[in-house]
Amino acid sequence: MEEIYLRSGETAKRLGINEKTLRNWEKSGKLLPHHTDDKNGYKYYTENQIYDFLEGYYGDYKKA
């Protein structure tokens, strides 16, 4: 199955937070980007990271 990559804004939107909170989570190590594009500096997260994070946060979070 192919990974789906999301930029920071879409990741924050799916988590129901703002981008500043996402950046703070990155700084604290709570949720780190999968990778950062060397050319444009965009940070990318995977859908699986979001599901794994929510599962760890809420317990038995299920994919929609």
For each residue, the residues with C-beta under 8 A, 3 or more apart:
1:
2:
3: 34 46 47 48
4: 46 47
5: 34 44 45 46
6: 10 11 14 44 45 46 47 50
7: 10 11 42 43 44 45
8: 11 12 19 22 23 33 42 43 45
9: 12 13 19
10: 6 7 13 14
11: 6 7 8 14 15 22 45 50
12: 8 9 15 17 18 19 21 22
13: 9 10 16
14: 6 10 11 50
15: 11 12 22 50 53 54
16: 13
17: 12 21 22
18: 12 21 22
19: 8 9 12 22 23
20: 23 24
21: 12 17 18 24 25
22: 8 11 12 15 17 18 19 25 26 31
23: 8 19 20 26 27
24: 20 21 27 28
25: 21 22 28 30 31
26: 22 23 29 30 31 32 33 43
27: 23 24
28: 24 25
29: 26 32
30: 25 26
31: 22 25 26 45 49 53
32: 26 29
33: 8 26 36 43 44 45
34: 3 5 44 45 46 49
35: 43 44
36: 33 41 42 43 44
37: 40 41 42 43 44
38:
39:
40: 37
41: 36 37
42: 7 8 36 37
43: 7 8 26 33 35 36 37
44: 5 6 7 33 34 35 36 37
45: 5 6 7 8 11 31 33 34 49 50
46: 3 4 5 6 34 49 50
47: 3 4 6 50 51
48: 3 51 52
49: 31 34 45 46 52 53
50: 6 11 14 15 45 46 47 53 54
51: 47 48 54 55 61 63
52: 48 49 55 56
53: 15 31 49 50 56 57
54: 15 50 51 57 58 61
55: 51 52 58 59 60 61
56: 52 53
57: 53 54 61
58: 54 55 61
59: 55
60: 55
61: 51 54 55 57 58
62:
63: 51
64:
